[in-house]
Amino acid sequence: MAVHVVGNVALDTTFRLARFPEPGETVNAASASVALGGKGANQALAALRAGAQTWLWAALGQDSEAEAIRRGLAREGLGDRFLTALPLPSDRSSILIDASGENQIVSAVACARAYDPLSVGWANIAQAGDSLVLQGNLGMDVTRVMLDAARSASCRTVLNASPLADGCSMPLGADVVIVNRGEAAMLTGERDPTEAARALIAHGAGSAVVTLGGAGALVLSGGDSSPMRIPARSVRAVDTSGAGDVFCGTLAARLSLGDALGRAAQISGAAAALAVTRAGTFGCGPSAAEFQAILESESV
């Protein structure tokens, strides 16, 4: 059973600096780098390394950046079979990372917002039992249509409701909805993560996973009265910008391989903990060998 990650792929420019600038202030970065990224690509690579057959569905431009993106995906074994070229600039992100590892991200996602996976044949490829993974970079109407198409195809749906846009609206009718603490509060108006998870289920999610950074995560399935708490591993954070994508991609992969949601979230938390100890987003999670060690770990 395949995992279809439908989202964006981009080039990330990362600036490392001692502190974030104040409004109107210019701060010189200690270093800058350009690498492959985009939530869709990040999650697809995490799912692939976690053991799932994985397909990335995304749009990119017809420019030199697009060629760099194709080469980067090929090096990691993702390939470009389901990439669509559009007459637009390829998506880009600028990432600021301070000395503590916290991040601020700004993205330009014209290709992702113009992308229509159904028009390029997603429904002809997806099979019953496959998983569809979506993020907030697609247009909201496309997200709704894709969720409906996946249900019609008897596919599991995993929605990472990030980034939030369009007045914080998001269709929440997915089998699993994954959000961080801030996104959960913005979507539901509930600042308590448990109450936010309950509200997400009341708005259509089959199950809700709220990630809590250094405090771990909580998992609540429809019908359960209280959530499962997933503790975080104690690590020294270098860069938190890719952790959520590693968590989501790993979770989708482990569900597709038959793990229960709680077990999948536990493994995903361990993978995300490793990701924050490394710089960058694309490929910051465990390698296939490191992932095997996570599966064998007694603490998981």
Phi, psi and omega in degrees: 000128187268155171254120178258108176267114182249112184189222183241158170230141189210171166259131180256129169256118185250129177247127176256129184214161184293322181208160177287146178290150171282161178306129180083358183261145171255130179237131177282133180278149175287330179201163177216146179210156177239130182209167177293147178194211187096136185301321180298312180295318179300315182290324179296317180294320177299317179295319179298314181292334178281359171110001183266146167294124192229135175238132175259124176249117183201166176247147175218169185279189176244063187219180182295329177298323180299320180293321176297321179296313180301317180296319180295319178295319181297321180299330183264002178086011179274325177072180184233024184303321185247030172268143180241128178272129179239152180281060182219165173293140175299149183295146181223153173225146170247128186239124174257131180232125181268182187296336180274353182096356177288159186224157168229135187229135172235130183235147169250117191233046181300318180295315181297319182288336179267357189277136176233097184299328181292328181290342179251017166097020181303317184295338178279343182260321183296143179235157178304134181094346175290169178242139174250127178245126181235153172233184184275005182282338177285162173297147184297324178295321178295319179300315179298315181295320180294321177297318178296317181295322180293319177297319179297330180269006181059042176259146170289143180242131177235119182245117170266101188282064182207137356283153178279142180212184176053050178068031178067021176276153178194131174291126188251012182278059178245159178297320178226128174247128181245126178218159170270178186301314181295318179295321178300317180293320181293324181285328189245342187080003181257121181276336176283125185301323180294315179294325177296318178298319177297320180293323178299319178292321178297335179266011171121348179289137174290318175218155180234136174239121178248115178274143190235025179061232181293350177266004177093227182202162171233148183234126178229124177258148178304132182097340177277144181274333181220152184278160169273134179262129179251110181290154178270147171284145180276114181220165174264114184285133174253322185201116183267001192292335182256359188296318181296323179291320177298317179301311185294312181298320179294318180300313180299319180296313184292325174296319181293335180269004172105001178289147170291159186300317180298315178297317179299319179293324178298312180296319180296323177297321178294320178295318180293325178298321176293323183299322184287350178273002184232151178280152176092176181243309183284115179086010180283345180281186183296143167290173179301319180292317178295326179294321177299322178295323176298316180299328183273352184292136180294332183284346177264000000 
